[in-house]
Amino acid sequence: MSTETYDVVVIGSGAAGAMAALRAADRGLSVLIVEKAHKFGGTSATSGGVLWVPNHQLTPNDDNRDKTLAYLDSILGSGVNRERLDAYLDNAPEMAKFIKSLGIPLAVAAWPDYYATAPSARTDRSLICDTFDGRELGEHFPLMREQYNRFKVLGRYSMDVMEFFSISTRSKGWVRTFLKMGWRYWTDRSTRRITARDRRFTMGAALMGWLYKHVLARRIEIRLDTKLDELVVAHGQVTGVKVNHFGRVYEIGAKHGVVLAAGGFEWNQELRDRFFPVPGLTRHSSSPEDANRGEALIAGMKIGAATEHTESGWWIPTMHLPMASASNFEEIHQAAFDVGRPHSVCVNRNGVRFVDEATGYDEFGKAMVADQLKTGANTPCWLVFDATFREKFTAGGIMPTILMADRKIPPDWWDHYIFRADTLDALAKKIQVPAEALERTVASMNGYAKNGVDPEFGRGGNSYDQMFGDFNVKPNPCLGPIDRAPYYAVAINLGDLGTKGGLKADAQARVLDGSGRPIPNLYAAGNNAGSPFGNCYPGAGGTIGPALTFGFVAANDIAARAKAEEQASRLQATG
């Protein structure tokens, strides 16, 4: 029996769930957010917090719908639902305007579309949110999911995007940036008396902080530690959810709709093995550990929901290292931009290149999958680099020598997590890669560095690649010689940011059954729904942009139906 009923029940507290709840409340509906974790914010709070919103018109520009379609049509594969794609293009700008209307500071990020050479590619379709003071959440401040250490300096000081690039590339002024961050943190004495957590929320934490400031202002309840068990169906429509709170199972009624916004299935090895052509391991995912296990997807499938695009993840190269405070426990580090820095090369276990290393991280992952299916010698592959790279750049969780000299690397890391040798031949033997093949590959790369042209894969030949290079390296900022001993290698995993596929939904975010009919009162947004881009990642924010948009769309559709039902009920009562 249902002991409580809301107009809308939202499952999941990430970007999609927060937007669905916020928009539904603004349309006059009662809302409950159900979150299985003990903190809210979802994977979105740990992300880079970027939104890909083409034709946003938040600043004067000449982007438009036709240009966006020209770009997307040139990169999208088959199987994309055009009505759903059209709905995204129509509603994403409206969603962004709604966010701006709340006073949330969205700004354009100068981030090239991931297919920078495609027709109508641009550098102004990605939006990012300004920093947020976590103390504005009041007593909920410690309850919002915290950023990973990889988005902090020394595991303590939160970085925004510009600070991240400044420090990770040691660009001009990076020391001043670092000192300013430390000063800001330690002079915040009032927060230090309460918690070691930085009150300055950045990237995804900033976005979610701003959204939840408004969610909390509307007195929307966020019910933590509460897991979705199943969807309740009566008379052919979803009427609520059955949830589990520390073993107590109970029902919550949903008068007008349930919005599934609970993330993907990347932490469910059984589903990975079932859907992915190269499954990879759950522990290589860079989303919150053991969080997204596909409960919403499973619940939907149990009542006959269709699925789409489940064969792929939002790929990103990762590496794992022991935790600093407990060496027998590991944590995952993203290597999205490290793999394309100059003075390095990525090879499969045959010692052969397989990709433009500086390409978008999703394309890098797709190349790993394709090479594994072709050669069986990928996943993991190897990032090989020299002493110059080691001094200047990060390699996943390995910091540049100025912050983490070789002598400071724990002895149990060597030849297990990071490998070092005085010659390429000796390094090849350590990582069990054919020495002659590795030496040929490095010799080719050194020639490309001298000429500035990579004839194999075109590394550094477009604006996206170059954005993450080193402009002190000439003539190509992504190609530097690998010729200074000692030489190093780290294993690169097929990691992910989540899954691209899930429940099949239509242009109104309604979940569809196997016959293509909407399941009444059931909606899906975010990574537990199929991406509107299929197996493509068009630009930075290609996950969060659609998550917010279809949360917005779902709430609008529910509110419109609720209003129509109310009017019909009044007419019936007076008729």
N, C-alpha and C positions, 0 to 999 in steps of 0.2 A: 504494500500500500504506500502511496505517496503521501508524505506528511507535510510537504511544502511544495509550492508551485510558484514559478516565475514566468514572466512572458517569454524570456529568452534564457537558455542555459548555454554558456560558452565553455567548451572543454579546451583548456590550455591557456597559458597567460603570456605567450610571446606576442610578437607584433600583430599577427592576425587576430588573436583573441582579444588583445587590448583594444584594437580598433573596432572590432565588431561590438564589443561591450560599450565602448565610449559612444559610438554612433547610435546604437540602439537606445541608450539612455537619453541621448540628445533628442531622439525622436519620441520620447515619452514612454518607453517601455521599461519594465522592471527587469533587472539583469543579475545573474550570478555567474561569476568566473570560478571554475573548478580547476585546480592545479594539483597534480600528484606529488610534486616536489615540495620541500619545506621552504622554498623561496620562490618568488614569482619573477616574471620577466622572460622565462624561457630561454631558448638558444639565442634569441634576438639580443638579449642583454649581454651576451658574451661575444657578440659579433662585431664586425667593423661598423655596423649601423648605417650603411649606405643604401639609398633608395634609387633604383633606376626608373626614372619617370620621364619618358620622352614627351616633348611638346608641353612641358610643364608651365611655360609662360610666366614663371616667377621673376624672371629678368628679361629685358628686351632681347630677343633673338629671332632668327628666321627659321627655327625648327617648326615643323608642322606634321600633320598626320601622314600626308603623302610621302614626305621624306623618311619618316620613321618606317613606313611600310616598305619603301624601297630598300632600306637597310635590312629589315627583318626578312623580306622575301629572298634576299640574296644569301642569307645564312641559315634560315630554318630548314630543317629536314622534313620528311613526310610525316603524316599522322597528326599534324597540329590541327586542333579544332579552331576553324577560322572565326566562328561566332564568339568563342571565348577569348580569342586573341583580340578581336574587335572590341569586346567589352572592356578588356584591359586598357586598350589605347584610349577609349572614350572616358573611362572612369578614373584612371590614374591621375590625370591633371586635376579632376574634381576632388579626389582624395587629398592631394597635396594642398589645394586651396583650403580645404577643411582644416588641415593641420595648421596652416598659417593663420587661419581665422581664430584659432585658440591662443595665438600668441607664441606658438612654438617656433623657435628660430631655425628655419630651414635655409640652407645656403647652397649654391651651386659649387660642386667640387670639380676642379679641372682634371677630370679623369677620362681618358680616351675610352670610347667603346671598345670592347674586347676584340672585335674584328675591324681593326683600325683601317685596313685597306679596302673594306667593303663599300659599296656605293652609299652615300649619305651618312657615313659614320661621322660621329661628332665627339667633342670633348666636354659637353655641357649638359648631358642627360642624367648624370648622377648627382643626387642631392645628399647632403649630410647635415646633421643636427649639431648645433653649438653645444658646448659643455653645459652640464647641469649640476647644481649644488644638491647633493644627495640628502642633505639635512632638511630640504624642503618637503621631503616625504614624511617628516615627523617620526612617529614611532615605527613607521614602516621602513625607514632607512636601512636597518640591518637585515630586513626580510627580502630585499630585492637581490636577485642573483648577482654575484660579483664577477667582474672581469677575470679572465685568465692572467696568469703571471706573464704570458707572452705580450700582453698589452700594457705591461708595467715595467718600469726600470727598477732593477734589483728586487723585483717582486713586491714593490711597495708604491712607487709613484706612477699614477695613471698618466698615459700619453694620449694626446689627440693625434689625428692623422699626420699633421705637419711635423709634430714632435717625433713621431715614430720614424718618418722618413729622414729627418735631420739626424737623429741618433744612430739609426741602423746603417746609414751610409756615411756617417761622420762628415757631413757637409759643413760648409763654412758656418761657424757660430754654434756648432753642436754642443760644445762645452758650456757655453753660456745658457743654452736651452736646458741642459741637464742641471746646472746649478740653480737655475730659476725654479725648476720643478721641485728640487730638494728644499729650497728656501720656502716655497709656498706650502709644502707639506708640513715641515717642522714648525713653522710659525703659526699653524692652525692649532693652537693649544687647546681650544675648547673641544675639538673633535678628538685630539689625541688622548684626552682624559677619558673618553668613552670607548674608542676603538682604534685599532691600527689601520683600519680601512680608510682609504683616501676619500674624502667627501666630494672630490671633484670627479664626477662621472663623465666619461668620454666615450666616443664612438657609439657602439650599440647600447651601452649603459646610459649614455646621454639621451638617446632617442627614447628608450624605455622609461627613463626617469621623468622626462617631460610628459609622455603619454600617461604615466601612472599618477602624476600630480593631478591631472584632470580626471582620471578614473576615480581617484580617492575623493576628489572634491564633489563628485556626484554620488558619493556614498554607496558605490557599487561594492558589494562584498567579494573578496577574494578568498576562497576556501582552500587552504593549503592542505598538504598531506592527504589528498583525496583523489583516488584513482578511478578512472572510468572502467567499469566491469563490462557493461553491455548497454545497448540502446533498448528502451522500452517501446514496444509497438502495440498499438490497439486500433482495431478497425482500419487497418491498412496505412496508418500514419504513425510517425514517431511522436510519442507523447511525453517523453522524458528520458531520464538516464538512471541506471543503477550504478552506484558508486561504492567504493570501499575506503573506509577511514580507519586505519589501524585494525583491520579485521572486521569492523562493523559494516555490514552491507545494508544499504538503504536506498530508497528511490527519491528522486527529485523530479517533480513535474515541470514540463515546459509547455506553456499554453500555445505559443506561436512558433517556436522553433528551437532546435538544438544546432549550435554552430560548432563543428569539429575543427579545432585549431591547435592540435596537440603535437605537431611535429611529425617527422618521418619515422622510418624503421631502421635507421642505420645501426642501432645498438641491438638489433635482433638478428643473431647469426643465422637462425633458421630461415628467416625471410630473405636475408642476403643470399644464402645458398639457393633459395628457390627462384629468386628473380634476377640476380646479377650474373652476366656471363663470366665475369671474373669476380668472385664474391668478396675477396679481401677479408680482413678481420675487423671485428667490431672495435677492437682496441686501437686501431689505426685512425679511427674517426676523430675529428677535432671538435665535435660538438660535445656538450656536457656529458660526462661519463655515465653510461647506463641510463640515460634520460629518455631518449626517443626510441621506444621499443615497439612502436606500431600499434598500440592499443586501439587508437581511433580507427586505423585502417582495418584491423581485425574485427572490431565491432561492426563496422559498416559492411564488410564482406559477409558477416554472419547473417545479416538481414537482406542479402541479395544485391548489395551495391557492386557496380562495375568498377574496374581499375584501369589505369592507363599510365604509360611511361615509367613503369616500375623497374625497367631494366638498367637504370642509371642513377648515379648520385651526382650531387654538386661536388665534383672532384677537386681535391687540393692536395699537393704533395705534403707529407708530414714526416717527421722523424720522432723517435722516442728517446728519452733520457731518464736516468734515475732522478727522483726528487732529491733536492739538496739536503733535506732534513731526514730522509729515510731511503737509503740507497737500494733497498730491495723492492721499492715501489717506483713505478715509472709514470711519467706524464708525457703527453703528446705535445709536440711543438710544430707549428706550421712552418713550411719552408717555401711559401708561395712565390716570393720574390728573390729569395736567396739563390734558387737554382738557375737564374738567368743573369747573375752578376758576372762581370768580367773576371778573367783569371780562373775560370772554372769550366767544367764540361760535365754533362750527365751521360752515362753509358749504361747499357743493359749488362747482364752478367756475361755477355760475350765480348764486352769491351767496345761495343759499337753504339754510336749515337742513334736516337730514334725520334728526335723532336727538336724544334726551335725552343731551347730551354727558357727563353724569356717570354714565351707566349703566355696567354691567360692561363691561370692555374687549372681551370676546368678542361681546357684543351690539352694541357700537359697530362692531366689524368686520363683523358680519352686516349692519348697517345700511348700511355702506359698499358691501358687495357688492350689496345690494338696490337702492340708489340708482344704482350704476353700471349695473346691468342695466336700470333704468327710464329714466335720463336720459343715460347715457354721459358724465356730468360729475363723476365722483368718482374715487377711486383715482389720484392723491391728491386730498384735500380740503384746506381751509385752516383753521388755527387763527388767529383774529384776536383781538388783545387790545390793551389800552391801557397807559399808563405805570404805572398802579396795579398791574396784574397783573405787569408787568415788574419792578417793585420787590420784589414779595412772593413770586413763585412761579417755579418752573422751567418751561421750555417745551422738553421733551425734553432735549437737551444744553445748552441755554442757561440758565445759572444766573441767579438774581436779581441785581439790580444791585449789591448789597453785595459779591457775590463776582465778578461779571462785568459791570462797568459798560460802557456802550456804547463808551466810548473804548478799552476793552480787547479788544473784539471785533475779530479780524483784518479788515483791509479787504477781503480777497477773500471774506469771508462775506456781506457786505452785498449785497442784491439777487440773491443766489444761494441762500443757505441761510436767511437771515433778512432780512425786508423792513421798512423803516421809512419813515414819511411823517408830515407835520404834520397832514394831514387824511385822512379816510376816502376822499374822492374820489381823492386822489393815491395812496393805498395801493392802491385798487381798480385804478387804471391800471397800477401796478407788477406786480400779481399777475394782471392780465388777467381780472378779475372785473367784471361789469356794476356800475358805481358806484351807480346808483339802487337796484338790488336789494340791494347790500350795506348801503347807508344805511338802507333800509327794515328790513332784518333787525336792524341794530344799534338802530334806534329802537324796534323792538318789544321787544328784549331790555332796553332801558333802562326801558321801561314795566313789564315783568315784574319787574325788579329793585325798582322802587318799590313794587309791589303784593305782591311775594313769591310770585307764582303764575305758572307757565309753562303757559298754556292749550294750547299746541301739543303739547308732549312731556312735561310734568310734571317738568321738571328740579328736583331738590331736594325732591321730594315724598315721598321714602321714606328709610329709615334708611341704606341703602347709599349713595345719592347724598350724603347729608349727612355721612357719615363722612369724605369727602375734600374737604369744603367748608371755609369759613373762618367760624367761629362768631362772629367779630367783625363779620361782615356781617349786617345785619338787613334785612328779616325772614326772608330765605331765605339760608342760608349758601352756596348754590351760584349765586346770582344777584347780581351786582354791576354797577353801571352801567359802560358802556364809553364814557367821555366825557372822558378826560383825555389830551391829546396829549403826546408823539407816539403814533402807532398802529403796531402791529407785526403781522406775519403770518409763520407758518412752515408749510411743506407737511407734511401728515400722510399717511403711507403706510399701505396695507393690510399691516401686519406680522403676525407670528404667533409663537407660542411653540413651534410644532411642528404636526403634523398629527393630526387626530382619527380618521382612518380608516387601515385597514391590513388585515392578515390576519384572516380571520374565525375566531374561537375560541369554544369552548363554555364552560360553567360551570366546567369543570376546567382551563381555559386551554389545552386541546388545539386545535391548528390543524385546521380542517375543509377537506375537499376540496369540489369543485363539487357533489357530491351530498349534502353535509351530514354525511359520515362523517369521524371523526377520522383524521388521518394518523398512524400509529403512531410513537410516540417524539418527536413534534414539538409544541412548546409555544410560546406567544407571550404576552408581557406588555409593558406600556408602549406607547409611541406607534407601534411597528410592528404593533400589534394594533388592531382597531376598539375605539373607546371604548364602555363599557357604557351610556353616556348618549346614544349617537348623536350628533346635532349640537347637543347641549345642554351647557352649562357651569354646573352647579348651584351651585358655590361655590368659594371660594379653596381650592386644593389639589385641584381636580377632575381634574387630570392625575396628580399624584404619588400621591394616595390610591389610585386604581385600579392604578397601576403597581406599587406596593409590594404591594397586595393580591393581584394575580394572579401576581406573582412568588412570593409566599407559597403561593398555591393550587397553582401548577405544581409547586413543590418537594414539597408534601405528596402530590400525586397520584403523582409519580415515585417517592417513597419508599415509598408504599403498594404500588405495582406491583412495585417491586424486592423488597420483603419477600415479597409473594405468590409471585413467581417463584422466589425462593430456597427458600421452603417447598415449593413444587411440585417443585423439583429434588431436594430432600432426600427427599421422599416417593417420587419415582421411583427414586432411588438405592437406597432401602431396601426398595422394593416388589418 
